[in-house]
Amino acid sequence: MRKASGAVAAMIVAIALYFTLSWGIESLHVLTSRAYGLDDVWHSQSVYGFGRIFGLDPEQLVKVAAFFGVMKLAAAVVFAVHLGDRLRALLTGGEPNAEILESGLILVVLLSVVAIVPALWLNDFVLAQQQTIELLLAGLTAALAVIERGYDAAAPRPAPEAETAIPADARWFSPWR
């Protein structure tokens, strides 16, 4: 069982590293570009799709591109923090915080769903394929996180001491009696 848990953890780390590097590089390109990444034809197709669907002018297209860049940078930072937390847990023998990974996955799913809408609306199936792959990676990571938690839950834990929150001779406070 321990080997499966190690393999699951390695796959989670690999996918988190993928999102950290790919989305981080893409978002830094968007945020450092003079045109906010709109000069890159492939990565800006979802932004142009929003422009076609909603009739956006160039200033609004730049705002949408900057929004996607900032949100992808936030997701990349969250995954980088998760990788750091995994490294800390590996070195100190603790457990990684699962909420960090889950928040990154939520950002990935939300951004991928929002980015896939113009691709499906305008029948751009190549762009939809890229977003679907990222959605599938997020789903695989969520499933692996559940499996990893199952192994953690199966591990024996010390039983808590039997303490009651309310003493036996406690009188209930009731101001209206």
C-alpha positions as CSV (number, residue, x, y, z in Angstrom):
1,M,0.0,0.0,0.0
2,R,2.9,2.3,0.7
3,K,4.2,2.0,-2.9
4,A,0.9,3.0,-4.3
5,S,0.8,6.0,-2.0
6,G,4.3,7.0,-3.1
7,A,3.3,6.6,-6.8
8,V,0.1,8.7,-6.2
9,A,2.2,11.4,-4.5
10,A,4.7,11.4,-7.3
11,M,1.9,11.8,-9.9
12,I,0.4,14.7,-7.9
13,V,3.8,16.4,-7.7
14,A,4.3,15.9,-11.5
15,I,0.9,17.4,-12.4
16,A,1.4,20.3,-9.9
17,L,4.8,20.9,-11.5
18,Y,3.2,20.9,-15.0
19,F,0.7,23.6,-14.0
20,T,3.3,25.6,-12.1
21,L,5.6,25.7,-15.1
22,S,3.2,25.9,-18.0
23,W,0.7,28.3,-16.6
24,G,3.4,30.3,-14.9
25,I,5.4,30.8,-18.1
26,E,2.3,31.6,-20.0
27,S,1.0,34.1,-17.5
28,L,4.4,35.8,-17.2
29,H,4.4,36.1,-21.0
30,V,1.0,37.6,-21.0
31,L,1.8,40.1,-18.2
32,T,5.2,41.2,-19.6
33,S,4.1,41.5,-23.2
34,R,3.1,44.9,-24.5
35,A,-0.1,43.6,-25.9
36,Y,-0.9,41.4,-22.9
37,G,-0.3,38.2,-24.9
38,L,-2.7,39.1,-27.7
39,D,0.2,38.9,-30.1
40,D,0.6,35.1,-29.4
41,V,-2.0,33.6,-31.8
42,W,-2.3,30.2,-30.1
43,H,-2.6,31.3,-26.5
44,S,-4.9,34.2,-27.1
45,Q,-7.7,32.4,-29.0
46,S,-10.0,32.2,-26.0
47,V,-9.6,35.9,-25.5
48,Y,-10.4,36.6,-29.1
49,G,-13.3,34.2,-28.8
50,F,-14.8,36.3,-26.0
51,G,-14.3,39.3,-28.1
52,R,-16.2,37.8,-31.0
53,I,-19.0,36.5,-28.8
54,F,-19.5,39.6,-26.7
55,G,-18.5,42.2,-29.2
56,L,-15.6,43.6,-27.2
57,D,-13.5,46.5,-28.2
58,P,-9.6,46.4,-28.1
59,E,-9.4,47.9,-24.6
60,Q,-11.8,45.3,-23.2
61,L,-9.8,42.5,-25.0
62,V,-6.7,43.7,-23.2
63,K,-8.6,43.7,-19.9
64,V,-9.8,40.1,-20.5
65,A,-6.3,39.0,-21.5
66,A,-4.8,40.6,-18.3
67,F,-7.5,38.9,-16.2
68,F,-6.6,35.5,-17.6
69,G,-2.9,36.2,-17.1
70,V,-3.3,37.2,-13.5
71,M,-5.6,34.3,-12.7
72,K,-3.2,31.8,-14.4
73,L,-0.3,33.3,-12.4
74,A,-2.3,32.9,-9.2
75,A,-3.0,29.3,-10.0
76,A,0.7,28.7,-10.8
77,V,1.7,30.4,-7.5
78,V,-0.7,28.2,-5.6
79,F,0.7,25.0,-7.2
80,A,4.3,26.3,-6.4
81,V,3.2,26.8,-2.8
82,H,1.8,23.2,-2.8
83,L,5.1,21.9,-4.2
84,G,7.0,23.7,-1.4
85,D,4.5,22.3,1.1
86,R,5.1,18.8,-0.2
87,L,8.9,19.3,0.1
88,R,8.5,20.6,3.6
89,A,6.3,17.5,4.5
90,L,8.9,15.2,2.9
91,L,11.8,16.8,4.8
92,T,10.1,17.1,8.2
93,G,8.0,14.0,8.1
94,G,4.6,15.8,8.3
95,E,1.7,15.8,6.0
96,P,1.1,18.2,3.1
97,N,-1.8,20.6,3.4
98,A,-4.5,19.2,1.0
99,E,-6.4,22.5,0.9
100,I,-3.6,24.2,-1.0
101,L,-3.8,21.6,-3.8
102,E,-7.6,21.8,-3.8
103,S,-7.6,25.6,-4.2
104,G,-5.2,25.3,-7.2
105,L,-7.4,22.7,-8.7
106,I,-10.5,24.9,-8.3
107,L,-8.7,27.7,-10.1
108,V,-7.7,25.4,-12.9
109,V,-11.2,24.0,-13.3
110,L,-12.8,27.5,-13.3
111,L,-10.4,29.0,-15.8
112,S,-10.5,26.0,-18.1
113,V,-14.3,26.0,-18.1
114,V,-14.4,29.7,-18.8
115,A,-11.8,29.4,-21.5
116,I,-13.6,26.4,-23.2
117,V,-16.9,28.3,-23.6
118,P,-15.7,30.4,-26.6
119,A,-14.0,27.4,-28.1
120,L,-17.2,25.4,-28.1
121,W,-19.4,28.4,-29.1
122,L,-17.2,29.1,-32.1
123,N,-16.6,25.4,-33.0
124,D,-12.8,25.7,-32.4
125,F,-12.2,22.1,-31.4
126,V,-8.4,22.4,-31.3
127,L,-8.6,25.0,-28.6
128,A,-11.3,23.0,-26.8
129,Q,-9.0,19.9,-26.9
130,Q,-6.3,21.9,-25.1
131,Q,-8.7,23.0,-22.4
132,T,-10.2,19.6,-22.1
133,I,-6.7,18.1,-21.5
134,E,-6.2,20.6,-18.6
135,L,-9.6,19.8,-17.2
136,L,-8.8,16.1,-17.3
137,L,-5.5,16.7,-15.6
138,A,-7.3,18.6,-12.9
139,G,-9.8,15.8,-12.5
140,L,-7.0,13.2,-12.4
141,T,-5.2,15.2,-9.7
142,A,-8.4,15.4,-7.6
143,A,-8.9,11.7,-7.9
144,L,-5.3,11.1,-6.9
145,A,-5.8,13.4,-3.9
146,V,-8.8,11.4,-2.8
147,I,-6.8,8.2,-3.1
148,E,-4.0,9.7,-1.1
149,R,-6.4,10.8,1.6
150,G,-7.8,7.3,1.7
151,Y,-4.4,6.0,2.5
152,D,-3.9,8.6,5.1
153,A,-7.3,7.8,6.7
154,A,-6.5,4.1,6.7
155,A,-3.3,4.7,8.7
156,P,-3.7,4.1,12.4
157,R,-4.0,7.2,14.5
158,P,-3.9,7.5,18.3
159,A,-7.3,7.6,20.0
160,P,-8.2,11.0,21.5
161,E,-8.7,11.1,25.2
162,A,-12.2,10.8,26.4
163,E,-13.1,14.4,27.4
164,T,-16.5,15.9,27.4
165,A,-17.1,19.5,26.4
166,I,-19.8,19.8,29.1
167,P,-19.2,18.9,32.7
168,A,-21.8,16.6,34.3
169,D,-22.9,19.2,36.9
170,A,-23.2,22.1,34.5
171,R,-26.2,24.4,34.7
172,W,-27.5,25.7,31.4
173,F,-27.5,29.4,30.8
174,S,-31.0,30.7,30.0
175,P,-31.5,34.4,30.4
176,W,-35.3,34.2,29.8
177,R,-36.2,31.8,32.6
